[in-house]
């Protein structure tokens, strides 16, 4: 896994350098919101989504230098979602990526605006000629990310999560799977989809990547739920045992830890199998899938 860790660190470095370039701090009073945007997005997390995007694009001959702006736009959307997810009106969490959440470091209003700023900046980047010359490709990326991030995807999943917490009835297992595939899985799926769009992949290749990403996304959320029970705050970098305390319905709470681990293994095996048509080109994606299964953070 050392090669994968090096590749993840390289992705984090490339994305951080691009974030630094794309989020310059102005001199006016608005600089506070940009400082909050930078605080929440630069230098934190594993950069799994950018890594997925850049590695998928590279399978079709697109260099990292050419895909990093799209990967950075995705990281902005992911970072915005974490800012808003941590707000008192959402999951109410004071810790993110091993440091105070954005609203704790700044204030709630600034955090809301920082999330808004990252989301809108992401689409500005995707629409720019500097990101990709072909306007058709840019439009396809914009539509795909909007679909993944909006009420068809991440926002819809978050709403379902909030409604489930407020409702006394427990969610069924299929409902939990749907919630998690929207809230967590859709941005992971976009990462593979965007790489395929940049690489002008065929229909069959895109379908194979969607299967991989769908299974990977659910496995990722299951392992995340397991870490909430078995992980350490120092390694995970966020508050743990919150799901249990809130009596939140998760895959693990319904089927138990052992059955959830078995399901995650099954999903990862299926995800890797979906990559068979790509041969050795898909090795980084296979390694990432195995990392998801064994991660401790």
FIRO-85058 format. One line per field, with one value per residue (C-alpha): x, y, z. Coordinates in steps of 0.001 Angstrom, whole numbers, padded with zeros to 6 digits. Layout:
REM residues N
xx	X, ...
yy	Y, ...
zz	Z, ...
END
This chain:
REM residues 297
xx	000000, 003034, 002724, -000942, -000144, 002495, 000001, -002634, -000121, 000876, -002784, -003264, -000210, -001370, -004887, -003611, -001350, -004290, -006564, -003941, -003845, -007622, -008483, -006297, -007102, -008419, -007542, -011110, -013509, -014564, -011165, -012588, -014828, -011963, -009762, -012521, -012793, -009057, -009126, -011775, -010291, -006484, -004309, -006981, -008345, -007175, -008223, -009949, -012333, -009655, -007503, -010336, -010976, -007341, -006606, -009725, -008792, -005251, -006660, -007752, -004557, -005389, -002423, -002674, -001758, -004788, -007241, -006178, -008454, -011514, -010312, -009895, -013423, -014665, -012651, -014233, -017713, -016724, -015243, -018379, -020474, -018328, -018605, -022391, -022602, -020794, -023111, -025234, -028406, -027052, -024803, -023472, -019819, -016934, -014109, -013226, -010023, -008319, -008971, -011897, -014784, -015105, -017924, -015879, -012723, -014662, -018416, -021625, -022451, -018932, -019005, -022289, -020867, -017587, -019529, -021541, -018321, -016659, -019712, -020091, -016338, -016290, -018766, -016948, -013803, -015562, -017031, -013660, -011711, -008606, -010005, -010804, -010943, -013879, -017118, -019121, -016895, -017174, -020973, -021080, -018917, -021118, -024312, -022819, -021516, -024746, -026673, -024335, -024296, -027953, -031238, -030804, -027627, -025760, -028266, -031145, -029255, -028557, -032254, -033159, -030635, -032120, -035664, -034667, -033225, -036416, -038697, -039365, -039639, -036383, -035288, -035297, -032028, -032918, -033758, -030410, -028578, -030382, -029636, -025954, -025613, -026943, -025232, -021800, -021751, -022770, -019647, -017476, -019394, -018916, -015167, -015121, -017688, -015661, -012483, -014378, -015812, -012352, -010994, -013938, -014570, -017046, -020528, -019499, -016431, -018543, -021019, -018209, -016859, -020328, -020641, -017217, -018006, -021435, -020037, -017042, -019280, -021453, -018406, -016819, -019869, -020103, -016440, -017049, -019895, -017654, -014915, -017477, -017744, -014223, -011963, -009921, -010483, -006747, -006684, -010142, -009918, -013559, -015920, -016808, -019690, -022101, -024277, -024738, -025525, -028038, -029508, -029019, -029966, -026915, -026045, -024030, -026801, -029249, -027153, -024346, -020597, -019653, -022320, -021435, -017771, -018756, -020940, -018105, -015810, -018459, -018908, -015171, -014784, -017604, -016112, -012738, -014390, -016077, -012610, -011625, -012085, -009411, -006664, -003496, -004658, -007080, -004499, -004628, -008429, -008152, -005592, -007878, -010756, -008627, -007518, -011165, -011688, -008766, -008542, -008362, -008984
yy	000000, 002323, 003153, 004002, 006196, 008017, 008495, 009828, 012259, 013398, 014002, 015956, 018071, 018800, 019707, 021891, 023772, 024334, 025386, 027907, 029264, 029343, 030799, 033918, 036016, 039477, 042624, 043805, 042906, 039786, 038230, 036556, 034255, 033303, 032562, 030264, 028612, 027952, 026715, 024119, 022872, 023089, 020490, 018204, 014778, 011921, 013484, 010215, 011879, 013859, 010725, 008681, 011352, 011785, 008047, 007327, 010079, 008720, 005333, 007084, 009003, 012260, 013599, 014680, 018220, 018267, 016769, 018520, 021570, 019316, 017317, 020555, 021675, 018344, 018819, 022256, 020740, 018005, 020565, 022712, 019676, 019015, 022632, 022510, 018976, 020098, 023068, 023009, 022788, 019664, 017103, 019651, 018578, 020606, 018557, 017943, 016582, 016736, 020435, 022672, 022675, 025776, 027268, 026783, 028328, 031284, 031545, 030015, 032764, 032765, 028968, 029030, 031624, 029702, 026630, 028714, 030237, 026867, 025444, 028360, 028633, 024961, 025513, 028650, 026533, 023759, 026318, 027958, 027419, 027102, 023830, 022224, 023656, 021605, 023371, 020160, 018406, 021359, 021349, 017611, 018017, 020833, 018837, 015702, 017499, 019452, 016183, 014483, 017381, 018440, 016977, 013957, 013162, 014583, 017259, 014808, 012241, 014794, 015686, 012017, 011706, 014659, 013387, 009942, 011430, 013396, 010427, 007843, 005043, 003300, 003167, -000171, -001543, -000611, 002929, 003191, 001971, 004557, 007345, 006482, 006031, 009572, 011347, 009730, 007641, 010218, 012386, 009265, 008201, 011651, 011282, 008219, 009738, 012932, 010989, 009059, 012293, 013840, 010667, 010325, 006789, 004530, 003778, 000302, 001701, 004302, 001667, -000471, 002541, 003375, -000159, 000127, 003531, 002487, -000507, 001485, 004266, 001958, 000068, 003405, 004439, 001055, 001224, 004815, 003600, 000851, 003401, 005451, 002469, 000988, 003869, 006413, 010178, 010749, 008717, 009472, 013190, 013734, 013079, 009391, 007344, 010093, 007727, 005395, 008253, 009720, 006272, 006918, 004134, 002952, -000212, -001330, -000589, -002726, -005794, -005601, -005059, -008557, -008700, -005152, -006089, -009113, -006893, -004418, -007250, -008454, -004957, -004395, -007756, -006808, -003358, -004820, -007355, -004479, -003171, -006362, -004845, -002229, -004679, -003222, 000331, 000037, -001085, 002220, 001938, -001671, -000664, 002137, -000308, -002569, 000468, 001374, -002079, -001914, 001815, 003077, 006741
zz	000000, 000177, -003540, -003045, -000041, -002081, -004917, -002505, -001020, -004509, -005349, -002116, -002937, -006493, -005372, -002520, -004916, -007259, -004379, -003294, -006846, -007354, -003938, -003619, -000560, -001518, 000419, 001051, 003848, 001923, 002654, 005781, 003770, 001443, 004460, 005729, 002290, 002292, 005902, 005074, 001802, 001812, 003485, 004891, 004149, 001968, -001370, -002331, -004759, -006628, -006701, -008202, -010813, -011832, -011896, -013951, -016418, -016670, -017735, -020937, -021534, -019709, -017732, -014094, -015122, -017417, -014909, -011701, -012160, -012455, -009442, -007491, -008359, -006990, -003803, -003377, -003548, -001102, 001303, 001073, 001990, 005066, 006236, 006023, 007420, 010586, 011260, 014434, 012328, 010585, 012327, 014851, 014930, 016348, 014788, 011142, 009619, 013004, 013641, 014675, 012215, 010061, 012137, 015315, 013846, 012402, 013087, 011740, 009259, 007831, 007572, 005621, 003232, 002907, 001830, -000633, -001944, -002528, -004289, -006692, -007311, -008298, -011128, -012217, -012588, -014518, -016942, -017621, -020851, -018686, -017357, -020737, -024246, -025523, -024401, -024814, -022284, -019888, -020140, -019519, -016417, -015079, -015555, -014019, -010926, -010444, -010587, -008116, -005657, -005796, -004629, -006938, -005006, -002024, -000948, -001283, 000765, 003490, 003621, 003946, 006776, 008656, 008130, 009368, 012577, 013203, 012452, 015142, 012559, 011698, 008084, 006314, 004929, 001295, 002476, 004257, 001161, -000973, 001511, 001674, -002082, -002506, 000390, 000054, -003091, -005693, -005418, -005574, -008660, -010200, -009711, -011988, -014328, -014734, -015492, -018153, -019605, -019858, -021440, -023872, -022676, -024444, -023116, -021917, -020168, -018391, -017258, -015839, -013947, -012605, -011243, -009626, -008102, -006840, -004974, -003757, -002429, -000338, 000943, 001874, 003909, 005616, 006659, 007800, 010021, 011385, 012141, 014041, 016386, 016349, 015256, 017213, 017098, 016587, 013369, 012012, 012768, 013692, 016590, 016917, 018445, 017399, 015354, 018324, 020726, 018270, 017634, 013927, 011533, 009587, 007707, 010748, 013265, 011279, 010431, 013014, 012668, 011472, 008768, 007703, 007340, 005255, 003036, 002567, 001442, -001004, -002428, -002860, -004611, -006983, -007549, -008465, -010763, -012645, -013544, -015394, -018898, -018137, -017205, -015675, -016390, -013478, -010902, -008904, -008687, -007496, -004855, -003684, -003305, -001096, 000917, 001562, 003022, 005445, 006247, 009815, 009019
END
